[in-house]
Amino acid sequence: MGRFLEAEKKRLAYFKAASPFFSMAARAPGIYDGKPREFCLPYECAEENLFPGIRQAITAYFAEKEIKWHDGQGRRPSNHLCDSQVCCANFLFPFADKPYALAELLRPVFPAIREMLPIEGSQFVACEWIGEKNYLGEKISRNGKRTRGANCTSADAAVMFDREDGLRQVVLVEWKYTESYGSTSLKIAARSGTDRTAIYRPLFNRDDCPLNKDLLPCFAALFYEPFYQLMRQQFLAHEMERAHELGADIVSLLHIAPAHNGDFRRVTSPDLRNAGLGESVMDIWKNLVRIPDRFRSISTEELFGSLPVMNFPELAAWWEYVTTRHTWVRRGNET
C-alpha cells in the first residue's frame, strides 16, 4: 500500500472530524471491507463525500445517465474519502457550468483554446466517457448495453473546445489520486481466463496505431497497470478522432495526478522498466505516444495551483473546500 495513500487516510480522517463540511452523523466511522474506518463515511452519509455545491447536480446526472459510482452502493458515491472518482468529481464537476473558468484552468495545457463547448447537454464537463460506439470491441453485457464507469474503457471526464486554428478538440481526462500499482500482469483475466491481448491486438496491429510500436519490447508489456489503462484510453481517443465523434478534429488524452503521490510514478511493467524509455510512468508513456500532442500530463498541484481563482468569485466556496480537503494543492509542489 502506498505511502501517499496512508498519509491521506490519516489526514482525511482528521478533516472529517474537524472541518465544517460534514454532518454530525457523517463524523462516525464508516464501514469499509467489513470494518469501521475513520477515513470513511457511514453509507447513509456517502453523498457528503462530495463538495456541497455539486451534490444534487452530480448525483442526479449520474442517475440519469446510469453512470456507475465506483465502490458505491446503489446511486450513492463511495464512502471512502480517498476514492479517486469522488476526488475527480470534486475537482472538475464544479466547472461543468462555468466555461470561462474551465478554459482558464485548461489553457496552460492547451493554449490554443478559443472557446469551451458543451459536451453533454448543457454541461461543459462529462463524466465516465466511453465513446458513442464500442470502438475497442470490448465485451458487452447480455442486454447489449454498455455502462459508463463499469466493465468497459471509460475516461474519468471529457471536455471539448474550439481552437484558435479553427479545429475542434475533445480531451479525455484520466484522473489519479492515491493510486499505486504492483507488477502483476493483467494479460490473462483472472476469472474468465480471457487473453486480453486478443481484444486489443487488432487496434495495436493497425498501421495508424497511436503508439510507437518500434519502441515497445512486446505488446504484453502494456498489460500492467497503469499502462493497461493508458493504452485503452489512448486507443479510445484515437478511435474517437478517426470517427470525428462530436465533430472533433483532434481527440487527446490528459493525465492528471498529484505530484505528491510518488508511489504512482513507479514503473510496474518489467519489460518497460528495462526499455530505456524513461524513469517514470509518464515519461515512458510520453515517449510511446506516436503523435506527441495526443497525450499531455500535468500534476494536480500545477493545474489547479495555477488557476487565478480570484478572477472567479463563484468558485470561492469550492476553492476553500478543495484546498482544505487537499492541503497539498495550495502548497503546490512543496514536499
N, C-alpha and C positions, 0 to 999 in steps of 0.2 A: 504494500500500500504506500502511496506517495507521501512524501513529507509535506508537500503543499496541502494535500487533502487533509492530513491530520491537523495541520495548523489551522485550516479553515474551519474544521469541525469545532475546535475549541473556541475560536474567535466568534463564530456564529452562534454558538450556544450562549455566549455572553451577550451578543447582540439581541438575541431573542428575549433574554431575561431583563435587559436594561433599557432597550430602546422603546420609544412610544408607538411603534408601528404594529404592535400585537395586542390582542385582547388578553384578558387575564386567563381565559380558558386555553389560549394558544401557548401560554408560557409553560404549561405542563409538558413532561416528556412525551414524545410521540413513539409509537411502536413501529419498528423497522426491523425486518428479518426476525420477527418474533420477540424482539427485546425492546424495552423502553430506552430511548436515546434522547439526550438533552439537545442534540443538534437536529432533532426532528419535531414536527408539529403533530398534535393529535389529528387523526384522519378527518374528523369533523371540522377542523380548522385549516385544512390544506390550502384553501383559497388565500389565506393570509400569507402564504409564501410568495404571493405576487404583490408588486407595487400597488398600493391602493388606487392610484389613478387609472389603472388598466384592468382591474379585477373583473368588473362587469363586462367590459367590451371584449376582452380576450376569451373569457370563458364562454360567452355567447358565440363568438367566432369559431372557436374550436368545436362547439356543439353543432353549429350549423353546417360546418364543412366536414364533420365527423373525423376530426383530427385526433389522433391518439396522444394522450398525455403519457410520456414515458414514466414508468414507475408509479403512475397514478391509479386511483381507484374510481371506476365509473367516469364521470365527467369532471373529476377534480384533478388538479395537478399533483405532482409528487409532494409528499410531506417532508422530504429530505431537503434541508436548507442548502446543501451543496449540489443540488440537482442542476445539471448543465442546461437542460431545456428551459427550466424556470429562470435560470440566470440569463439566457439569451432573450427570453420574453421580457424580463425586467429592464434589460438594457435597450432593446431595439423596438419593442412594440409601442412605447410611448411616442415614437416618431411616425407611426402609421398614419397619423392625420396631420403631420407637420412637415410638409415637403421642403420648405425653405431651410429648416433646421437640419433635416436629413441630408440635403445637398451640402450644407456646410460641414456636417460630420464626415461625409464621404469624399469631399473634394480633395483632401490631402492625398488620398489613394488614387482617385480618379479625377484629375484636374480638368478633364475635358467636359465635365458635367455642365450642361446648359440648363436643363430643367428636369426635375424628378417627375415621373409619370405614375399614375395609379396602376398597380399591377394586378389587383384583385378587387373588383367592385370599386369602391372609392378609396380603398386602402393603398398606401404607398409602401407598406411592408407586408409581405405574405409569409406565413409560417409553414414549415414542413412541405416544401415544394417538391413534387415528384415528377413534374412534366405532364403535359397534356396527353401523352401516349406512353406506352410501355416500351420506351426506346431501347432499354437494356435487355429485353427478353427475359425478365425475371418472372418467377412463378407467381401466378395469380390465384387467389382463393377460389373455391368452388363456385361462388356466386358471380365470378367474373369481375369483381370489383377490387380495386386497389385502395388501400387505406393509407392516408398521409400520416407519416410518423411511425409506421409499423410494417414490417415484412417486405419492404421494398426500399430502394435507394431514395432517401429524402434529404434535401438540403434544409438546414435548420431555418433558413429565411431566404427571401428573394426580394430584390428591388429592381427597378427599371428606370432608365433616364434617356433623354435625348442628349446628344453630344454636340459640341461646338462645330464639329466637322459634318454634321447632318446625319450621322449614323445613330441608330438606336441600340442601346446596350442593356442586357439583363445581367445581373450579378447574383449568383448563388452564393450564399453565405454558409460556411462551415464554422460552427462555434464550439470552442472548447473552454473548459473551466478548470476543474480539478483532475481531469483525466490523466492517467498514466497507463502504460500497457506493458505486458510481458512478451516474451519471444515464443509465443505459441502460434504455429501455423494454422490458418483457417481454410486451407486448401480443401480439406475434406470436412463437410458438415458433420458435427458430432452425432446428431440424432438420426438423420436420414442417410448418412453415408454418401451424399451427393458430392461429386467432384466440382467445386465451384469454378475451377478454371474452364470447364466446358461451357458454363453460362456466358462468361465474358470474353472467351477467346475469339469469337467472331469479330467483336469490336476491336480487340487487340491486333488481330491479323490484318485489318483493313489498311490500305495504303495511306489513308488520311488519319490514322490513329493519332490522337493528340499527344501521345507520349513518344519520346525519342527511344525507340526500341534498341537502337545500336548501343546505348549506354547501359542497358539492363543486363545483368548476368543471366537471368532467366525470368519467364513470366511468373513462376511460382514465388519469386522473391517479393512480389507485391502483396501476397496473401498473409500479411502480418499487419495488425493494427498499429498505427493509424493509416498505413499505406493502403490498406484494403478499402477503407472509406474514401480516401483521397482519389484512388483510381476510379471508383464507381461514380463519384461526383464529377470528376473531370470528364468521364465518358458521358454522363448526363448532360453537362454543359455543352459538350461538343455536338451531341445529337440534337439538342435544342437549337443550336446555332445552324446546323445543317437544315433543319426543318423550318427555320425562321419563326420559331414559336413566339407568339405575342408580337410579331412583326420585328423581331430583333435581328440586327445585322451581326452583332457580337454577343456571345454569352461566355462569361468568365466566372472563375471561382475565386472567392475571397475567403481566406482563412484568418480567423481572429482567435487569439488565445493569450492568456496572461503571461507576460514576461517573467512574473514571479514563479510560475509553475515550471521550474527547471526539470521536473520529472518527465514532462511531456516530450522534451527535446531528445530523449534517449532513442537511439536507432535500434529498433527491435528486430528487423529482418537481418539475419546473419549474412546473407549474400550482399545486401545493400550496405551493411556496415563495413564490408571489406572492398567495396567497389570504387572507392576514391571519388565519390560524388559529393561528399560533404560530411560535416561532423554532427549535423542535427537533422531532424525530420524535415524541417522546412528548407534547409539548404539542399538536401537531396531532391526534394520534390520540385523546387525551382529549376534545378538542372535537368530534371526528367521531362518537364512540360515543353513540348516542341516549339510552341509559339509563346514567347515569354509573357506577353501581356494577357494571356488567358488565365494566368494564375498570379494572385497577389497575396501577400501575407503581412499582417501588422499585429502588433500587440494590443491587447485591450487597453493598456495604460496609455500607449501613444495615441490610439484612435480617439478615445474619449477624453483623455487629458488635454488634447489639443483643441477641443470644441470650445468656442467662445460663448460659454453659457450665459454670460451677462447680456448678450445680444438677444436672448430668447427668454424673457421673463416667464413665459408659460411653462418653461422647463425647470423653474427654480425648485419646486417641490420634489420633482423627480431627481434632480441632481443631489439634493440633500439626502434623499433616500439611498441612492446607489453609492454615494461616497461615504455614507455612514455604514452601510451594509458591507461595502467592499472598500475599506480604507486605502488599500494599495493603489486604487485608481487615482485618487487625489495626489498621492505621493509620487505618481509617475513611475519612473524606472529606478527609484531608490530601492536599495535592498536592506 
